[in-house]
Amino acid sequence: MPPWARVFVLLTGMIAWIAIVAVSLFLRQIPSAVIVGFPAALWIALAGGNSIARRRAVRDEPTASVAANDQEGDPA
């Protein structure tokens, strides 16, 4: 997603969130947990794949399951 689209979605979502919270407070109602957690969810969703770093396994090293099978030996 291009950066300008992320900014647009963030601004639009936050303006809508402020309006919903303002109306609910004006009506003397407590906003639900989903409404309160919306800004954090929006921020995490727009962060995309940058929030979790993934390392690829090195192919030269055996995996733990292969090493465990080699150490068990032949049961016969």
Biopython code that builds the backbone (N, CA, C, O; Angstrom):
import numpy as np
from Bio.PDB.StructureBuilder import StructureBuilder

atoms = [
    (1, "MET", "N", (0.852, -1.170, 0.000)),
    (1, "MET", "CA", (0.000, 0.000, 0.000)),
    (1, "MET", "C", (0.898, 1.233, 0.000)),
    (1, "MET", "O", (1.840, 1.307, 0.789)),
    (2, "PRO", "N", (0.625, 2.190, -0.861)),
    (2, "PRO", "CA", (1.443, 3.405, -0.886)),
    (2, "PRO", "C", (1.295, 4.205, 0.411)),
    (2, "PRO", "O", (0.261, 4.142, 1.077)),
    (3, "PRO", "N", (2.333, 4.950, 0.755)),
    (3, "PRO", "CA", (2.282, 5.711, 2.012)),
    (3, "PRO", "C", (1.126, 6.711, 2.090)),
    (3, "PRO", "O", (0.550, 6.900, 3.162)),
    (4, "TRP", "N", (0.781, 7.348, 0.981)),
    (4, "TRP", "CA", (-0.307, 8.317, 1.018)),
    (4, "TRP", "C", (-1.637, 7.634, 1.331)),
    (4, "TRP", "O", (-2.495, 8.229, 1.982)),
    (5, "ALA", "N", (-1.818, 6.397, 0.878)),
    (5, "ALA", "CA", (-3.064, 5.677, 1.152)),
    (5, "ALA", "C", (-3.149, 5.293, 2.632)),
    (5, "ALA", "O", (-4.223, 5.338, 3.232)),
    (6, "ARG", "N", (-2.010, 4.915, 3.211)),
    (6, "ARG", "CA", (-2.000, 4.588, 4.640)),
    (6, "ARG", "C", (-2.358, 5.811, 5.480)),
    (6, "ARG", "O", (-3.127, 5.717, 6.437)),
    (7, "VAL", "N", (-1.797, 6.950, 5.113)),
    (7, "VAL", "CA", (-2.090, 8.188, 5.845)),
    (7, "VAL", "C", (-3.561, 8.546, 5.694)),
    (7, "VAL", "O", (-4.202, 8.957, 6.662)),
    (8, "PHE", "N", (-4.099, 8.395, 4.494)),
    (8, "PHE", "CA", (-5.516, 8.700, 4.256)),
    (8, "PHE", "C", (-6.419, 7.800, 5.091)),
    (8, "PHE", "O", (-7.365, 8.277, 5.718)),
    (9, "VAL", "N", (-6.131, 6.498, 5.100)),
    (9, "VAL", "CA", (-6.939, 5.554, 5.884)),
    (9, "VAL", "C", (-6.820, 5.866, 7.374)),
    (9, "VAL", "O", (-7.810, 5.812, 8.103)),
    (10, "LEU", "N", (-5.604, 6.192, 7.826)),
    (10, "LEU", "CA", (-5.407, 6.510, 9.239)),
    (10, "LEU", "C", (-6.185, 7.765, 9.637)),
    (10, "LEU", "O", (-6.864, 7.774, 10.664)),
    (11, "LEU", "N", (-6.092, 8.799, 8.847)),
    (11, "LEU", "CA", (-6.810, 10.045, 9.160)),
    (11, "LEU", "C", (-8.319, 9.852, 9.105)),
    (11, "LEU", "O", (-9.040, 10.325, 9.985)),
    (12, "THR", "N", (-8.799, 9.162, 8.079)),
    (12, "THR", "CA", (-10.235, 8.928, 7.952)),
    (12, "THR", "C", (-10.750, 8.078, 9.107)),
    (12, "THR", "O", (-11.801, 8.374, 9.676)),
    (13, "GLY", "N", (-10.022, 7.033, 9.453)),
    (13, "GLY", "CA", (-10.432, 6.171, 10.549)),
    (13, "GLY", "C", (-10.432, 6.888, 11.884)),
    (13, "GLY", "O", (-11.334, 6.696, 12.700)),
    (14, "MET", "N", (-9.418, 7.717, 12.107)),
    (14, "MET", "CA", (-9.342, 8.432, 13.384)),
    (14, "MET", "C", (-10.414, 9.515, 13.498)),
    (14, "MET", "O", (-10.949, 9.742, 14.583)),
    (15, "ILE", "N", (-10.733, 10.184, 12.390)),
    (15, "ILE", "CA", (-11.801, 11.182, 12.419)),
    (15, "ILE", "C", (-13.139, 10.500, 12.708)),
    (15, "ILE", "O", (-13.936, 11.012, 13.494)),
    (16, "ALA", "N", (-13.387, 9.363, 12.085)),
    (16, "ALA", "CA", (-14.620, 8.622, 12.358)),
    (16, "ALA", "C", (-14.644, 8.129, 13.802)),
    (16, "ALA", "O", (-15.693, 8.153, 14.445)),
    (17, "TRP", "N", (-13.503, 7.685, 14.315)),
    (17, "TRP", "CA", (-13.429, 7.196, 15.701)),
    (17, "TRP", "C", (-13.733, 8.333, 16.681)),
    (17, "TRP", "O", (-14.478, 8.147, 17.643)),
    (18, "ILE", "N", (-13.158, 9.497, 16.433)),
    (18, "ILE", "CA", (-13.408, 10.652, 17.304)),
    (18, "ILE", "C", (-14.892, 11.016, 17.284)),
    (18, "ILE", "O", (-15.467, 11.338, 18.324)),
    (19, "ALA", "N", (-15.507, 10.964, 16.113)),
    (19, "ALA", "CA", (-16.926, 11.290, 16.016)),
    (19, "ALA", "C", (-17.773, 10.278, 16.787)),
    (19, "ALA", "O", (-18.704, 10.666, 17.493)),
    (20, "ILE", "N", (-17.467, 9.000, 16.662)),
    (20, "ILE", "CA", (-18.237, 7.965, 17.360)),
    (20, "ILE", "C", (-18.087, 8.109, 18.867)),
    (20, "ILE", "O", (-19.071, 8.021, 19.601)),
    (21, "VAL", "N", (-16.859, 8.331, 19.334)),
    (21, "VAL", "CA", (-16.628, 8.487, 20.774)),
    (21, "VAL", "C", (-17.303, 9.759, 21.282)),
    (21, "VAL", "O", (-17.884, 9.748, 22.367)),
    (22, "ALA", "N", (-17.242, 10.837, 20.532)),
    (22, "ALA", "CA", (-17.866, 12.087, 20.957)),
    (22, "ALA", "C", (-19.378, 11.941, 21.068)),
    (22, "ALA", "O", (-19.978, 12.427, 22.028)),
    (23, "VAL", "N", (-20.001, 11.278, 20.098)),
    (23, "VAL", "CA", (-21.452, 11.089, 20.137)),
    (23, "VAL", "C", (-21.838, 10.189, 21.302)),
    (23, "VAL", "O", (-22.820, 10.458, 21.993)),
    (24, "SER", "N", (-21.078, 9.126, 21.525)),
    (24, "SER", "CA", (-21.423, 8.229, 22.639)),
    (24, "SER", "C", (-21.248, 8.938, 23.985)),
    (24, "SER", "O", (-22.049, 8.730, 24.897)),
    (25, "LEU", "N", (-20.222, 9.763, 24.119)),
    (25, "LEU", "CA", (-20.057, 10.511, 25.362)),
    (25, "LEU", "C", (-21.132, 11.585, 25.518)),
    (25, "LEU", "O", (-21.581, 11.859, 26.630)),
    (26, "PHE", "N", (-21.541, 12.189, 24.410)),
    (26, "PHE", "CA", (-22.608, 13.175, 24.457)),
    (26, "PHE", "C", (-23.923, 12.539, 24.910)),
    (26, "PHE", "O", (-24.719, 13.170, 25.605)),
    (27, "LEU", "N", (-24.142, 11.288, 24.510)),
    (27, "LEU", "CA", (-25.341, 10.552, 24.915)),
    (27, "LEU", "C", (-25.172, 9.899, 26.289)),
    (27, "LEU", "O", (-26.027, 9.130, 26.729)),
    (28, "ARG", "N", (-24.068, 10.211, 26.956)),
    (28, "ARG", "CA", (-23.764, 9.687, 28.294)),
    (28, "ARG", "C", (-23.697, 8.161, 28.320)),
    (28, "ARG", "O", (-24.195, 7.517, 29.244)),
    (29, "GLN", "N", (-23.068, 7.596, 27.282)),
    (29, "GLN", "CA", (-22.839, 6.158, 27.216)),
    (29, "GLN", "C", (-21.341, 5.909, 27.190)),
    (29, "GLN", "O", (-20.575, 6.711, 26.656)),
    (30, "ILE", "N", (-20.938, 4.804, 27.765)),
    (30, "ILE", "CA", (-19.525, 4.432, 27.751)),
    (30, "ILE", "C", (-19.240, 3.698, 26.444)),
    (30, "ILE", "O", (-19.954, 2.752, 26.110)),
    (31, "PRO", "N", (-18.218, 4.108, 25.699)),
    (31, "PRO", "CA", (-17.891, 3.394, 24.460)),
    (31, "PRO", "C", (-17.468, 1.948, 24.767)),
    (31, "PRO", "O", (-16.859, 1.673, 25.800)),
    (32, "SER", "N", (-17.799, 1.052, 23.864)),
    (32, "SER", "CA", (-17.460, -0.354, 24.074)),
    (32, "SER", "C", (-15.954, -0.568, 23.924)),
    (32, "SER", "O", (-15.235, 0.310, 23.447)),
    (33, "ALA", "N", (-15.496, -1.728, 24.330)),
    (33, "ALA", "CA", (-14.073, -2.052, 24.255)),
    (33, "ALA", "C", (-13.588, -2.097, 22.808)),
    (33, "ALA", "O", (-12.440, -1.757, 22.521)),
    (34, "VAL", "N", (-14.454, -2.512, 21.913)),
    (34, "VAL", "CA", (-14.081, -2.558, 20.490)),
    (34, "VAL", "C", (-13.811, -1.152, 19.976)),
    (34, "VAL", "O", (-12.854, -0.929, 19.235)),
    (35, "ILE", "N", (-14.647, -0.217, 20.367)),
    (35, "ILE", "CA", (-14.465, 1.175, 19.933)),
    (35, "ILE", "C", (-13.198, 1.768, 20.554)),
    (35, "ILE", "O", (-12.455, 2.486, 19.886)),
    (36, "VAL", "N", (-12.956, 1.468, 21.826)),
    (36, "VAL", "CA", (-11.770, 2.006, 22.502)),
    (36, "VAL", "C", (-10.490, 1.432, 21.890)),
    (36, "VAL", "O", (-9.486, 2.137, 21.790)),
    (37, "GLY", "N", (-10.516, 0.176, 21.484)),
    (37, "GLY", "CA", (-9.331, -0.467, 20.921)),
    (37, "GLY", "C", (-9.123, -0.231, 19.443)),
    (37, "GLY", "O", (-8.127, -0.688, 18.882)),
    (38, "PHE", "N", (-10.037, 0.470, 18.800)),
    (38, "PHE", "CA", (-9.940, 0.681, 17.354)),
    (38, "PHE", "C", (-8.661, 1.396, 16.914)),
    (38, "PHE", "O", (-8.054, 0.958, 15.938)),
    (39, "PRO", "N", (-8.212, 2.478, 17.577)),
    (39, "PRO", "CA", (-6.985, 3.139, 17.106)),
    (39, "PRO", "C", (-5.761, 2.223, 17.107)),
    (39, "PRO", "O", (-4.959, 2.257, 16.174)),
    (40, "ALA", "N", (-5.619, 1.411, 18.142)),
    (40, "ALA", "CA", (-4.480, 0.491, 18.179)),
    (40, "ALA", "C", (-4.587, -0.550, 17.081)),
    (40, "ALA", "O", (-3.590, -0.881, 16.440)),
    (41, "ALA", "N", (-5.786, -1.069, 16.859)),
    (41, "ALA", "CA", (-5.979, -2.064, 15.798)),
    (41, "ALA", "C", (-5.707, -1.465, 14.423)),
    (41, "ALA", "O", (-5.117, -2.116, 13.561)),
    (42, "LEU", "N", (-6.128, -0.250, 14.227)),
    (42, "LEU", "CA", (-5.879, 0.424, 12.947)),
    (42, "LEU", "C", (-4.389, 0.641, 12.732)),
    (42, "LEU", "O", (-3.883, 0.424, 11.631)),
    (43, "TRP", "N", (-3.687, 1.067, 13.769)),
    (43, "TRP", "CA", (-2.247, 1.299, 13.667)),
    (43, "TRP", "C", (-1.505, -0.006, 13.342)),
    (43, "TRP", "O", (-0.621, -0.022, 12.486)),
    (44, "ILE", "N", (-1.864, -1.089, 14.022)),
    (44, "ILE", "CA", (-1.215, -2.380, 13.783)),
    (44, "ILE", "C", (-1.517, -2.881, 12.375)),
    (44, "ILE", "O", (-0.634, -3.410, 11.700)),
    (45, "ALA", "N", (-2.762, -2.716, 11.932)),
    (45, "ALA", "CA", (-3.134, -3.171, 10.592)),
    (45, "ALA", "C", (-2.394, -2.397, 9.512)),
    (45, "ALA", "O", (-2.004, -2.969, 8.495)),
    (46, "LEU", "N", (-2.199, -1.110, 9.724)),
    (46, "LEU", "CA", (-1.512, -0.303, 8.712)),
    (46, "LEU", "C", (0.004, -0.479, 8.759)),
    (46, "LEU", "O", (0.693, -0.147, 7.794)),
    (47, "ALA", "N", (0.530, -0.996, 9.866)),
    (47, "ALA", "CA", (1.966, -1.240, 9.945)),
    (47, "ALA", "C", (2.375, -2.375, 9.009)),
    (47, "ALA", "O", (3.511, -2.413, 8.536)),
    (48, "GLY", "N", (1.464, -3.287, 8.745)),
    (48, "GLY", "CA", (1.728, -4.368, 7.805)),
    (48, "GLY", "C", (2.753, -5.348, 8.308)),
    (48, "GLY", "O", (2.804, -5.657, 9.498)),
    (49, "GLY", "N", (3.576, -5.841, 7.389)),
    (49, "GLY", "CA", (4.565, -6.858, 7.720)),
    (49, "GLY", "C", (5.768, -6.325, 8.456)),
    (49, "GLY", "O", (6.640, -7.110, 8.832)),
    (50, "ASN", "N", (5.859, -5.031, 8.681)),
    (50, "ASN", "CA", (7.015, -4.459, 9.344)),
    (50, "ASN", "C", (7.031, -4.728, 10.843)),
    (50, "ASN", "O", (8.060, -4.540, 11.491)),
    (51, "SER", "N", (5.911, -5.164, 11.399)),
    (51, "SER", "CA", (5.843, -5.343, 12.846)),
    (51, "SER", "C", (6.457, -6.661, 13.315)),
    (51, "SER", "O", (6.841, -6.779, 14.479)),
    (52, "ILE", "N", (6.556, -7.646, 12.436)),
    (52, "ILE", "CA", (7.105, -8.948, 12.809)),
    (52, "ILE", "C", (8.255, -9.266, 11.853)),
    (52, "ILE", "O", (8.054, -9.372, 10.643)),
    (53, "ALA", "N", (9.452, -9.418, 12.402)),
    (53, "ALA", "CA", (10.604, -9.778, 11.578)),
    (53, "ALA", "C", (10.703, -11.301, 11.513)),
    (53, "ALA", "O", (10.607, -11.977, 12.538)),
    (54, "ARG", "N", (10.891, -11.829, 10.334)),
    (54, "ARG", "CA", (11.000, -13.275, 10.163)),
    (54, "ARG", "C", (12.371, -13.613, 9.597)),
    (54, "ARG", "O", (12.834, -12.996, 8.637)),
    (55, "ARG", "N", (13.010, -14.602, 10.209)),
    (55, "ARG", "CA", (14.299, -15.071, 9.701)),
    (55, "ARG", "C", (14.094, -16.376, 8.965)),
    (55, "ARG", "O", (13.326, -17.233, 9.402)),
    (56, "ARG", "N", (14.767, -16.522, 7.868)),
    (56, "ARG", "CA", (14.721, -17.788, 7.141)),
    (56, "ARG", "C", (15.747, -18.737, 7.739)),
    (56, "ARG", "O", (16.798, -18.314, 8.220)),
    (57, "ALA", "N", (15.432, -20.006, 7.702)),
    (57, "ALA", "CA", (16.341, -21.023, 8.221)),
    (57, "ALA", "C", (17.526, -21.182, 7.273)),
    (57, "ALA", "O", (17.379, -21.070, 6.056)),
    (58, "VAL", "N", (18.687, -21.442, 7.836)),
    (58, "VAL", "CA", (19.874, -21.696, 7.026)),
    (58, "VAL", "C", (19.797, -23.133, 6.550)),
    (58, "VAL", "O", (19.586, -24.037, 7.359)),
    (59, "ARG", "N", (19.961, -23.365, 5.267)),
    (59, "ARG", "CA", (19.776, -24.709, 4.714)),
    (59, "ARG", "C", (20.930, -25.654, 5.048)),
    (59, "ARG", "O", (20.762, -26.871, 4.970)),
    (60, "ASP", "N", (22.092, -25.124, 5.417)),
    (60, "ASP", "CA", (23.231, -25.991, 5.699)),
    (60, "ASP", "C", (23.088, -26.707, 7.037)),
    (60, "ASP", "O", (23.637, -27.793, 7.217)),
    (61, "GLU", "N", (22.357, -26.111, 7.978)),
    (61, "GLU", "CA", (22.207, -26.704, 9.300)),
    (61, "GLU", "C", (21.006, -27.650, 9.316)),
    (61, "GLU", "O", (19.949, -27.301, 8.791)),
    (62, "PRO", "N", (21.144, -28.831, 9.904)),
    (62, "PRO", "CA", (19.987, -29.725, 9.986)),
    (62, "PRO", "C", (18.961, -29.184, 10.985)),
    (62, "PRO", "O", (19.312, -28.508, 11.952)),
    (63, "THR", "N", (17.717, -29.487, 10.736)),
    (63, "THR", "CA", (16.688, -29.039, 11.654)),
    (63, "THR", "C", (16.682, -29.910, 12.897)),
    (63, "THR", "O", (17.326, -30.959, 12.913)),
    (64, "ALA", "N", (15.986, -29.508, 13.919)),
    (64, "ALA", "CA", (15.966, -30.240, 15.187)),
    (64, "ALA", "C", (15.357, -31.622, 15.017)),
    (64, "ALA", "O", (15.820, -32.570, 15.653)),
    (65, "SER", "N", (14.329, -31.772, 14.178)),
    (65, "SER", "CA", (13.691, -33.074, 14.010)),
    (65, "SER", "C", (14.606, -34.042, 13.269)),
    (65, "SER", "O", (14.613, -35.233, 13.582)),
    (66, "VAL", "N", (15.375, -33.564, 12.298)),
    (66, "VAL", "CA", (16.309, -34.428, 11.578)),
    (66, "VAL", "C", (17.431, -34.858, 12.501)),
    (66, "VAL", "O", (17.838, -36.020, 12.480)),
    (67, "ALA", "N", (17.941, -33.937, 13.313)),
    (67, "ALA", "CA", (19.015, -34.274, 14.242)),
    (67, "ALA", "C", (18.521, -35.269, 15.293)),
    (67, "ALA", "O", (19.275, -36.156, 15.691)),
    (68, "ALA", "N", (17.287, -35.144, 15.745)),
    (68, "ALA", "CA", (16.743, -36.070, 16.739)),
    (68, "ALA", "C", (16.562, -37.457, 16.138)),
    (68, "ALA", "O", (16.789, -38.452, 16.826)),
    (69, "ASN", "N", (16.161, -37.549, 14.875)),
    (69, "ASN", "CA", (15.991, -38.848, 14.223)),
    (69, "ASN", "C", (17.328, -39.536, 14.017)),
    (69, "ASN", "O", (17.404, -40.761, 14.113)),
    (70, "ASP", "N", (18.389, -38.780, 13.733)),
    (70, "ASP", "CA", (19.703, -39.365, 13.529)),
    (70, "ASP", "C", (20.282, -39.905, 14.831)),
    (70, "ASP", "O", (21.006, -40.901, 14.811)),
    (71, "GLN", "N", (19.986, -39.283, 15.940)),
    (71, "GLN", "CA", (20.540, -39.699, 17.217)),
    (71, "GLN", "C", (19.815, -40.915, 17.800)),
    (71, "GLN", "O", (20.381, -41.619, 18.637)),
    (72, "GLU", "N", (18.587, -41.174, 17.379)),
    (72, "GLU", "CA", (17.820, -42.280, 17.933)),
    (72, "GLU", "C", (18.396, -43.622, 17.501)),
    (72, "GLU", "O", (18.350, -44.589, 18.261)),
    (73, "GLY", "N", (18.917, -43.688, 16.335)),
    (73, "GLY", "CA", (19.480, -44.951, 15.857)),
    (73, "GLY", "C", (18.414, -45.855, 15.270)),
    (73, "GLY", "O", (17.231, -45.515, 15.250)),
    (74, "ASP", "N", (18.850, -47.014, 14.790)),
    (74, "ASP", "CA", (17.946, -47.977, 14.173)),
    (74, "ASP", "C", (17.384, -48.898, 15.250)),
    (74, "ASP", "O", (18.160, -49.558, 15.942)),
    (75, "PRO", "N", (16.062, -48.969, 15.417)),
    (75, "PRO", "CA", (15.502, -49.798, 16.486)),
    (75, "PRO", "C", (15.613, -51.288, 16.211)),
    (75, "PRO", "O", (15.440, -52.081, 17.137)),
    (76, "ALA", "N", (15.893, -51.705, 14.988)),
    (76, "ALA", "CA", (15.965, -53.135, 14.668)),
    (76, "ALA", "C", (17.242, -53.791, 15.085)),
    (76, "ALA", "O", (17.419, -54.990, 14.871)),
]
sb = StructureBuilder()
sb.init_structure("model")
sb.init_model(0)
sb.init_chain("A")
sb.init_seg("    ")
for serial, (resi, resn, name, xyz) in enumerate(atoms, 1):
    if name == "N":
        sb.init_residue(resn, " ", resi, " ")
    sb.init_atom(name, np.array(xyz, "f"), 0.0, 1.0, " ", f" {name:<3s}", serial, name[0])
structure = sb.get_structure()
